[in-house]
Each structure stands twice: as C-alpha cells, then as structure tokens.
Amino acid sequence: MPFKGLLRNVGLLSITFALVGLSAWFLPSQAQLPEVATPPNETPAERVNAYLADARVEEGAIALAIELAVDSQNDDLRFATGFLQFTNAVENLGQSWYEYGLRSQSGLNQFLPFLRIPIPQNLDPTPLSNQQFRQILEQFIEDVSLAEETLSAITNDTAQLGIYLGRAYFDFDTDGEKSPDESLWRIYSGITRQTEITEEQAADFLINLDAGDVRWLRGYCHLMTAVLDFYLAHDDSRLFERVAHLFFVNPELPYEFLVNPNAQEVQFDSFLDAIALIHLINFPVIDSQRTESARDHLLQVIDLSRQTWDFYLQETDDDHEWIPNPNQTGVIPGVEVTQEMVDQWIAFLDEADSILAGDLLLPFWRGSEPVGVNLRRVLVEPQTFDIVLWFQGTAADPYLETGNITDPDFWWRLFDAFNGQFVSFALWFN
C-alpha cells in the first residue's frame, strides 16, 4: 500500500495542506477590473489544478477573484478563489523566508510550523531585521484573513472542489519556474520523511473538497491567526537579536560573533544558543488586544469545527473524502474514523469551549489546594509570558482560582478513543 505508515504523520499532512500555497490579493473596484478571458469548458476546479501544476497560483488567485467580482453567485468559483488565496498566503510566506535566507534544514525549525517549510537555500539573502520578521507574520495574517473572508461567503452547501495536491508546485525562489524541490508532495515528503511514495503515486492523490471542508479550511485560517496573534502580542526583540541566527542565514544582530562564529566551535555554540533560546522565551506584553483576539479566533475554530462535523455526518457519498465520516473511506488508506472518535471529538469541542470561556479551569500541577488555571483570564488579562516560570508554576499564580476543573478522566477517555493518537487526529480534524 503506497501510503502505508501515513497515520503517524496525518497531522503533518493536515498542516501541509493547511499551508499550501500563494499569497492573497486585495481586489480593485469593479469599475477598475481588467477583462479576464475564462478558458472555455473549464470548471473552477480544473483551473485551480492548472494554476497549481504550473506554479502560477498568484496569477490564478487574481484572475479568479476578478471573475468572482462579476459572477458573485457562483460558489464553486468562490471556493476555488478562496482556496487559491489561502494557498497564495503560504507561498508568499515561503518567498519571504527564501528572500531572507531561512535555514530550512535547521533541526530547530522542524518544531516551528511557520518556519518548517522546506524551501531552496538562498546563497545571497537579504539581511532580516526583527521588524521585518514581524511584518512578514502580519502579512500572512492579512492573507489568510482575506481567504477566510472569501470562503465565509459560500452559501451553497453543494459547492465542491477537486484538488490534485501531488501535482502542485510553488515558486518559492521567485524565478518564475517550477523545480522538483518546490513541489508540494516533495515538501510534504521532506517534512514527514515519507520517501517511499513516488511522484507518480502522488500525482493521483485526489481530494474532493465539499461544504464541510469549506468550514475546515476556514477553521485553519482562524487557528493560524490565533497562534500568530498571541506571538505578535508580545515583544520578541531580545529573543530575535540573540538567537535569530539559528533560523536565518543573515539576520541583523548587534552581536557579530553570533553571525560569524568560529567554525571549530559551532557545535558547542549551538548548544549554548539552544539554552539561551529557552531562557529568552520571556516576552513582555505589548498589545493585550491581540491575546484576546487569539482567544476569539480559537472560539471561531471550535464553532467551525462543529459546523464541519455537522456537514460530514450528513454526507452519504464516498468520493475521495479528505476527512471521512464513520461510513466513508477517505483518501488516506488505513486511517479509520469511528463513531466513538467523532463523539469524543464533539465532546472535546464542548470541553475546550468551556475552558476558553473560563467556566472550566485547567488543573494546576503544584500544591495541595484544589485550584485551577483560568485560561480565559490568561488571554484576556495577559502578563509577561515566561515559559520557564510557567513550567515552574509561579507564572500561573495570578490566574489560579477555585471552581470546576476539567476532569482528567475525560482526557484519558479522549486519548483512548483515538488509540493514543489524539494530537495527530486533532491536527487533522481541526
């Protein structure tokens, strides 16, 4: 079976799919729209696949957005446009990382979703400042927000989009060409080390997206925005100016010896830098509204996941499903979704909703008093985020309360329902 062993990486496949692409564009007024010729007899899905296969998604996102402004009732076209805008956001991100010399093979980058995109190595990168780094993340938020706005306007529950992800290419190095190391499937293989899958097999990997997947994709837009909103709410300048060289080839740092180390001491230097990295995750709050915005986006993720499963459970077909219901097969062989998993997932959404609302507290891991952490207040009343003090427990002290605490037995049941693979399935289910 060509996809054997995919289960252990199914969450990474979801993130790769969620990070497919090119950047979003702001649409001019209809009076300013240039004429765009629509190829005869081509469906929106066929056009999306053609743009993906030719690494011309930026062009496609613009062209379909212009057509959508004229044919605003066409939800298949709207789905195609939103998908290309979403994929466009990530190619823009990858192009920025290429311009500024991301060390895509760095071991540390593999733990950071927004820095783990395998891109070609730029031998002459532009120096990167902390301000530019933050602007890149801001732009990504704007791009995925535009895609989410487009997708949110879909009202036709029969809208569909068939995508051949294994045929997609990105132009990360902005040379106007597609190269083997810029194909989506090779990017996925590089991340997950699924090297047994051939290019021919990948080319036949079809996913038929439908109304439930519209909500799924919108949920990922909100999830990524939540993560970045929380990060950008804090001052990361001390971290950047001391360890950015671990992630980028030529960052603008006040310490020259970090950028040009003694070649004989690089391994020991990296060990010292890794210690500094942990120590420097001590971020003062500079925009408390963004942490509250992160909470709002997480609540949107929960709501959209409920809507997603409402649609999934109503489906009676079985046609290349991205996420199958218990009566469907799905595109990932060997990965079964049971009714128990679905029931526990819905229960998890309810639990997470109550935790974000502050109605349920997170268990506190120190002391003998039955108190818990109010996550709502962590996000609404943020203080300096110090990861070491959170592990120690003292950073949680301002948010400790007595009240109803989420039941550990619930979480054991949740993990049991997913055979210990809850995290991977959660990244997939969104």
Residue pairs with C-beta under 8 A, 6 or more apart in sequence:
1 333
1 334
2 196
2 197
2 198
2 201
3 197
3 332
3 333
3 334
4 196
4 333
4 334
5 194
5 196
6 13
6 194
6 332
6 333
6 334
6 335
7 332
7 334
7 335
7 421
7 424
8 421
8 424
9 192
9 194
9 424
10 332
10 335
10 424
10 425
10 427
10 428
11 423
11 424
11 425
11 426
11 427
11 428
12 188
12 191
12 192
12 427
13 188
13 192
13 332
13 428
14 427
14 428
14 430
15 113
15 427
16 184
16 187
16 188
16 191
16 192
17 165
17 207
17 322
18 217
18 220
18 224
18 430
19 90
19 93
19 113
19 117
20 86
20 87
20 90
20 165
20 168
20 184
21 57
21 84
21 86
21 87
21 88
21 89
21 90
21 91
21 170
22 57
22 58
22 60
22 61
22 84
22 87
22 88
22 89
22 90
22 91
22 92
22 170
23 58
23 61
23 88
23 89
23 91
23 92
23 93
23 95
23 139
23 143
24 61
24 85
24 86
24 88
24 89
24 92
24 142
24 143
24 144
24 145
24 146
24 147
25 58
25 61
25 62
25 65
25 85
25 88
25 146
26 146
27 65
27 66
27 69
30 69
30 70
33 66
33 69
33 70
34 66
36 63
36 66
36 67
38 67
39 47
42 50
43 76
44 64
44 74
44 76
44 77
44 79
44 80
44 81
44 161
45 76
45 80
45 160
45 161
45 162
45 163
47 60
47 64
47 80
48 60
48 64
48 80
48 83
48 84
48 161
48 163
49 162
49 163
49 164
49 167
50 60
51 57
51 59
51 60
51 84
52 60
52 87
52 163
52 164
52 167
52 168
52 169
52 184
53 164
53 167
53 168
53 169
54 169
54 178
55 169
55 170
55 171
55 177
55 178
55 182
57 84
57 87
57 88
57 91
57 170
58 88
58 91
58 171
60 84
61 81
61 84
61 85
61 87
61 88
64 77
64 80
64 81
64 84
65 81
65 85
65 150
67 77
67 81
68 74
68 77
68 78
68 81
68 150
71 77
72 78
75 154
75 155
75 156
75 159
76 156
76 159
76 160
76 161
78 150
78 151
78 153
78 154
78 159
79 151
79 154
79 159
79 160
79 161
79 209
79 214
80 161
81 150
82 147
82 148
82 150
82 151
82 154
82 214
82 217
83 147
83 151
83 161
83 163
83 209
83 217
85 143
85 146
85 147
85 150
86 144
86 147
86 148
86 151
86 217
86 221
87 168
88 143
88 147
89 140
89 143
89 144
89 147
90 117
90 140
90 170
91 170
91 171
91 172
92 139
92 140
92 143
93 114
93 117
93 136
93 140
94 117
94 119
94 170
94 172
95 171
95 172
95 173
95 174
96 136
96 139
97 104
97 115
97 117
97 119
97 136
97 172
98 119
98 120
98 122
98 125
98 172
98 173
98 174
99 122
99 125
99 126
99 174
100 122
100 125
100 126
100 127
100 128
100 132
100 133
100 136
100 248
100 250
100 251
101 121
101 122
101 125
101 126
101 128
101 248
101 249
101 250
102 109
102 115
102 117
102 119
102 247
102 248
102 249
103 109
103 246
103 247
103 248
103 249
104 116
104 117
104 118
104 119
104 121
105 118
105 121
106 246
106 247
108 246
108 247
108 274
108 277
109 115
109 116
109 247
110 116
110 191
112 247
113 227
114 137
114 140
114 224
114 227
114 228
115 247
116 191
117 172
117 187
118 181
118 186
118 187
118 190
118 191
119 172
119 173
120 172
120 173
120 179
120 181
120 182
122 173
122 249
125 248
125 249
125 250
126 250
127 250
127 251
127 252
128 244
128 248
128 250
128 251
128 252
129 251
129 252
130 236
130 237
130 240
130 241
130 244
130 252
133 240
133 244
134 232
134 236
137 228
137 231
137 232
138 232
140 224
140 228
141 224
141 225
141 228
141 229
144 221
144 224
144 225
145 221
145 225
147 217
147 221
148 218
148 221
148 222
151 214
151 217
151 218
151 221
152 218
154 211
154 214
156 211
157 211
157 311
158 210
158 211
159 210
159 211
159 214
160 208
160 209
160 210
161 208
161 209
161 210
161 213
162 206
162 207
162 208
162 209
162 320
163 206
163 207
163 209
164 203
164 204
164 205
164 206
165 184
165 185
165 202
165 205
165 207
166 183
166 184
166 185
166 199
166 201
166 202
166 203
166 204
166 205
167 202
167 203
168 183
168 184
168 185
169 178
169 179
169 182
169 183
169 184
170 178
170 182
170 183
170 184
170 187
171 177
171 178
171 182
172 182
173 179
173 182
180 186
183 199
185 197
185 199
185 202
185 205
186 199
188 194
189 195
189 197
205 331
206 320
206 331
207 320
207 322
207 331
208 319
208 320
208 321
208 322
209 217
209 322
210 311
210 315
211 311
212 307
212 308
212 309
212 310
212 311
212 312
212 315
212 323
213 308
213 322
213 323
215 304
215 305
215 307
215 308
215 311
216 304
216 305
216 308
216 322
216 323
216 430
218 304
219 300
219 301
219 304
219 305
219 308
219 430
220 430
222 297
222 298
222 300
222 301
222 304
223 297
223 298
223 301
223 430
225 294
225 297
226 293
226 294
226 295
226 297
226 298
226 301
227 294
229 290
229 291
229 293
229 294
229 297
230 290
230 291
230 294
230 379
232 287
232 290
233 285
233 286
233 287
233 288
233 289
233 290
233 291
233 294
233 382
234 283
234 284
234 285
234 286
234 385
235 283
235 284
235 285
235 286
236 283
238 280
238 282
239 277
239 280
239 281
239 283
240 251
241 253
241 254
241 255
242 253
242 255
242 258
242 273
242 276
242 280
243 273
243 276
243 277
243 280
244 251
244 253
245 251
245 253
245 258
245 259
245 273
246 270
246 273
246 274
246 277
250 259
251 259
253 259
258 273
261 269
262 269
278 387
278 388
279 388
281 385
281 386
281 387
281 388
282 384
282 385
282 386
282 387
282 388
283 384
283 385
283 386
284 384
285 291
285 382
285 383
285 384
285 385
288 381
288 382
291 379
291 380
291 382
292 379
292 380
294 379
295 356
295 376
295 379
295 380
298 352
298 356
299 353
299 356
301 430
302 349
302 352
302 353
302 356
305 345
305 349
305 429
305 430
306 346
306 349
308 323
308 430
309 342
309 345
309 346
312 323
312 324
312 325
313 325
313 342
315 321
315 325
315 328
316 327
317 328
318 324
318 327
318 328
318 329
320 331
321 328
321 329
321 330
321 331
322 330
322 331
323 330
323 337
323 428
323 429
324 330
324 337
325 337
325 342
326 337
326 338
326 339
326 341
326 342
328 337
330 337
338 417
340 417
341 417
341 418
341 425
343 417
344 413
344 414
344 417
344 418
345 425
345 429
347 410
347 414
348 414
348 426
351 360
351 406
351 410
354 360
354 406
355 361
355 362
355 375
355 376
355 406
356 375
356 376
356 379
357 376
358 374
358 375
358 376
358 377
359 404
360 372
360 403
360 404
360 405
360 406
361 371
361 372
361 373
361 374
361 375
361 401
361 403
361 404
361 405
361 406
362 372
362 373
362 375
362 405
362 406
363 372
363 373
363 405
363 406
363 408
364 371
364 372
364 373
364 393
364 396
364 400
365 393
366 393
369 402
370 402
370 405
371 400
371 401
371 402
372 400
372 401
372 402
372 403
372 405
372 406
373 396
373 399
373 400
373 401
374 399
374 400
374 401
374 403
375 399
377 398
377 399
378 399
381 398
381 399
383 395
383 398
385 395
386 395
389 395
390 396
414 422
415 422
418 425
